[in-house]
Amino acid sequence: MRVALIGLSLLVGACASTNESYTGRTATEQLLLSRAADQAVEGLRLPIPPGAKVFVDMRFFQGEGANYATSAVRSALSEAGFALADDRASAEVVFEMRAGALSLEQMRRVVGIPPLAVPINETLNVVSLPELSLYSRRDRVGVAEFSGFLYDARTGAPLGAVAPMIGEFRIRSHKVLMVVAWGQQSVRAGQSDPGDSWREF
């Protein structure tokens, strides 16, 4: 009996812990950026004959998420029937890319009083007041905008340009009376758009 009580007390007193790693972006933020990049390059075409061997020059394509966007561009070109060159020397055409935008936006709409920072003295120390709302809606949006131009890999002669390609991916959530929340969407494998959370939830 005593052994059973000791075992039960150990089970009741047991706890679990998990380790987390922290990166510059959360998983949701990374998803927003990558899905926006995928949408931006959807249907990418170049003003050169299909089958040409193309080197994608990303020297001036900078920013967080640029590596994923580079791979998305290369994948779109491969799907369009172009051959990919690993370097400029082995290419027929150079496609120089640039990013107009590859970042996140957040929009929040509140019916009520939004969170406020109120100064309390002449030295501008502030007190944060929490949100007091009947309803609020939060949109987190990944935005990607790419463009570029092409030139002959051997002569440098211009071959054309690619108009800005724009992609946007949004996750929307709602909250009523600051307690009841819904609409934090999860994206499943093979799903390109989770839909509007008014319909989904």
N, C-alpha and C positions, 0 to 999 in steps of 0.2 A: 504493500500500500504506500509506504513511504517512498519507494523508488518511483512509483507511478506519479505521486504528487510532485516529486523533484522534476521528472520528465515533463509534466504538464507546465510547471512554472518556467522551465527553460523555453518551451514552445511559445508561451504567452509573452515572455520577455525578449524573444528573438526579434531582430530587426534586419532590414536589408538596406544596402546602399548601392548607388550606381555611380560610375564615373562618367563625366561628360567632358568633351573637348570643345573649346570655344574658338571659332574662326572669325574672320572679318565680317562675314555675312552669315545670317541664320540660314537654315535649310530652306525656309519659305522664300527668303530673299533670293537665294541662289536659283530656286525654281522659277521665280518671276523673271529673272534675267535670262535664263536659258530658254524658257518658252518664248519670250519676246524675240530673242535672236533667231530661233527656229522659224517664227512667223515672218520675220523680216526677209529672210532669204528664200522663202517658199516661192517656187517657180522662177528662180533666178535664171536669166538668159544673158548671153553676151553677144555683142554685134560682130561676131567673127564666126567663120564656118565651124560647125560641129566637128569634133575630133581633134581640133587644134590642141597642142600641148601647152598648158597654161601653168605659169608659176604665180602663186598668190603671194604678193609682197605685202607683209603686215608690219613693216617697220614703223609706220606712222599710225598704227592701229593700237592704241594704248587703252589701259583702264582695266578695272576689275571685271572679270568675265570675258576678257579679250581672247583667251585661249579657246574657250568653248565656242565663241562666235567665229573664230578662225576655222575651227573644225566644221562648224555648220556651213560656212561658205564653201569649203572644199567639198563637203558632202553634196551640196546643191549643184555644184559644177559637175561633179562626177555623175549625178543623176541626169543632168542635162546633156551628157554625152561627150564632155570634154575630158581629155587626158590630163592628169596632174603631174607636174614636174616638181622634183624635190629641190631644185635650185635654178637660178637664173640661166646658168650656162647650158643646161639641157632643155630649156624651154624655147618655144617659138613666140609666145606672147607673155607679157608680164601684166598682171592685173593688180594694180596698186590700190589698196583699200584704205578707207578712213572711216572713223566712227563719228557721226554727228551727235549721237547720244547712246549711252549704254548704262542706264542707271534706274533708280527707283523714284516713284512719286507716291505720296500719301495724301489722301483727301478725306476729311472728316466732316460730316454734317450733323449738327446737333439741334434738336428741338428742346430748348432749355438753356442752361448756363454752362458753357464749356469750362474746362480746367483753366484757372487763372493764377497768375503770379502777381501778388499785390505788395507794393512797397510799404514798409511799416515805419520807416524813419528817414531822416535826411541823408543817411549814408547808403540808401537804396538797398538795404537788406529786405528780402522779400519772404512772404509766406505763400506757400502753394495751397490753393483751394481746390478741392476735388470737383469733378464734374457733377452737376445736378441737372439731370435731363429726363424728359419723358421718353425720348427716342434718340438714338444716334446710329449713324451708319459710317462704316470705315471702308475705304477703298485703298488697297495697296496695288500699285501698278508697276510692272516692269516695262520699260520703254527702250527700244533699240532702233537706231536709224543709221544705216550704212550707205555709203556711196563709193565710187571709185572710177578709175579710167584705165584704159589699156594702151600699151605701146609695143612695138616690135622689139623682141628681146635682143636682136642683133644690131639693128639700126637706130632704135629709139624713136622711130617714126610713130606718130599718134595713130591709133586704130579705132578710137571711139571712147565713149563714156557710159557709165551706168547711172541712171537717175537714182535719187535717194530711195532706199528700200526701208520701209517702216513696219515695225512689229510692236504689238502691245499685248500684254497678258495681265489680267486683273483677277484679284481675289477680293470678294466683298463679304463683310460680316455686319450683323445688325445687333442692336441691344435695346431692350425696352425696360424702362424704370431702373436702369443701371444694373440689373440683375439677370434678366432673361435674355440670353444671347443665342444666336443661331447664324448659320451661313458661313462658318469657317470651312471652306470647301477643301476636300482632299481630291487630288488628281490621281487617277489610277493608270496603270501601265497601258499604253496604246491610246490614251485619251488625250486629245489635243486641246479641248476646251471643256471645263467642268460645268459651264452654263451659268445662268443667272441664279443667285441664291434665293430670289423670291420664288422661283419655280422649284429649285432643288430641295429647299428646306421649308 
